[in-house]
């Protein structure tokens, strides 16, 4: 598939090319917020709890748009407002994000409830199908709620895969 960003890739390796597009600290979190939390506006991304600075957020949104991961649309109810929407290329990251979520919950301390991770792990296909359904229907309802504060690690399934 052809690259849509202007930067020349470091190499022809698919992992390298992918990382050129979404391998920074913020891009996949923005995609996650769109896909999983139903966020559509700059303000929602900024208030996601990740602490992204407004200039960095603006830069990453532009980079993701140039890379064909998302697009901007005027809000139907107010043409002055902008909504961001994943493209087909962007929603295709759903399996990647799901696997990263499961992997992270298994190997690191997180706030993800064990029961939620177990359910997603056992029903990968259904989770991906629901992400696609919400994207197709422009349904901003969160797929999963945000996890709690990183101060409490009680629910962390860290090391669960090693049991």
C-alpha positions in Angstrom: 0.0 0.0 0.0 1.4 3.4 -0.9 2.5 5.8 1.8 0.6 9.1 2.0 3.0 11.0 4.3 5.6 13.2 2.8 8.6 12.0 4.9 10.9 9.4 3.3 10.9 6.1 5.2 14.1 5.0 7.0 13.8 1.7 5.3 11.3 -0.5 3.4 10.6 -2.6 6.5 6.8 -2.5 7.3 7.5 -2.1 11.0 9.8 0.8 10.4 7.3 2.4 8.0 4.5 2.0 10.5 6.5 3.5 13.3 7.3 6.5 11.1 3.6 7.2 11.1 2.4 6.2 14.6 5.5 5.4 16.6 5.7 8.5 18.6 4.5 8.9 22.2 1.0 10.4 21.4 -0.3 9.2 18.0 -1.7 5.8 19.1 -3.2 7.4 22.2 -5.1 9.8 20.0 -6.3 6.8 17.8 -7.2 5.0 21.0 -9.3 7.9 22.2 -11.1 8.1 18.9 -11.7 4.3 18.6 -12.3 3.3 22.2 -13.5 6.4 24.0 -15.4 8.0 21.1 -13.5 11.3 21.2 -14.0 13.6 18.2 -12.8 17.1 19.2 -9.5 18.7 20.0 -10.8 19.6 23.5 -11.8 16.0 24.2 -8.3 14.8 23.2 -6.7 17.5 25.3 -8.8 16.5 28.4 -8.1 12.8 27.9 -6.0 12.7 31.1 -2.7 11.9 29.3 -1.3 15.4 29.7 -0.6 16.2 26.0 0.3 19.9 25.3 -2.0 21.7 22.9 0.9 22.3 20.4 1.9 18.7 20.4 -1.7 17.6 20.0 -2.2 19.9 17.0 1.0 18.6 15.5 0.0 14.9 15.9 -3.5 15.5 14.6 -2.0 17.1 11.5 0.5 14.3 11.1 -2.2 11.6 11.4 -4.3 13.5 8.9 -1.4 13.7 6.4 -0.7 10.0 7.0 -4.3 9.1 6.1 -5.2 7.8 9.6 -7.8 10.4 10.3 -9.7 13.2 8.6 -11.3 16.5 9.7 -15.0 17.1 9.2 -17.1 20.2 10.0 -19.5 19.4 12.7 -23.0 19.1 11.3 -24.6 21.1 14.2 -22.0 23.9 14.0 -19.9 24.3 10.8 -17.3 26.3 12.8 -16.5 23.2 14.9 -14.2 20.4 13.7 -14.7 16.7 14.4 -11.9 14.2 13.8 -12.8 10.8 12.4 -10.7 7.8 11.7 -10.3 6.7 8.1 -10.5 3.1 7.0 -6.8 3.0 7.4 -7.1 4.4 10.9 -9.9 1.9 12.1 -7.7 -0.9 10.7 -5.5 -0.2 13.8 -8.2 -1.7 16.0 -6.5 -5.2 16.2 -3.1 -3.6 16.9 -4.5 -1.5 19.8 -6.4 -4.4 21.3 -3.3 -6.6 21.3 -1.3 -3.8 22.8 -3.9 -3.3 25.5 -3.9 -7.1 26.4 -0.2 -7.3 26.2 0.3 -4.2 28.4 -2.2 -5.5 31.0 -0.4 -8.9 31.1 3.1 -7.6 31.5 2.9 -4.2 33.2 1.1 -2.7 36.2 -2.1 -1.0 34.9 -5.4 0.2 36.0 -7.2 -2.1 33.7 -9.6 -4.4 35.6 -8.7 -8.1 35.2 -12.3 -9.0 34.3 -12.4 -6.5 31.5 -9.1 -7.7 30.0 -10.1 -11.3 30.3 -13.4 -10.6 28.5 -11.6 -8.7 25.7 -9.0 -11.4 25.4 -11.5 -14.2 25.1 -13.7 -12.2 22.6 -11.2 -10.4 20.4 -13.3 -10.8 17.3 -16.4 -9.3 19.0 -14.4 -6.4 20.4 -12.9 -5.6 16.9 -16.3 -6.0 15.3 -17.9 -3.6 17.7 -15.1 -1.1 17.1 -15.8 -1.3 13.4 -19.6 -1.0 13.9 -19.2 2.1 16.0 -16.9 3.6 13.3 -19.2 2.8 10.5 -22.3 4.2 12.3 -20.3 7.1 13.7 -21.3 6.1 17.1 -19.3 8.1 19.7 -20.4 5.9 22.6 -17.2 4.7 24.4 -16.3 1.1 23.6 -14.7 0.7 27.1 -14.7 3.2 29.9 -11.4 5.0 30.8 -9.5 3.0 33.4 -8.9 4.5 36.9 -6.0 6.5 38.2 -2.5 5.1 37.8 -2.0 5.5 41.6 -3.9 2.3 42.4 -2.6 -1.0 41.0 -5.0 -3.4 42.7 -6.7 -4.6 39.5 -3.5 -5.1 37.5 -3.3 -8.5 35.9 0.5 -8.0 35.7 2.2 -11.3 35.1 -1.1 -13.0 34.5 0.1 -14.7 31.3 2.9 -16.3 33.3 0.5 -18.2 35.7 
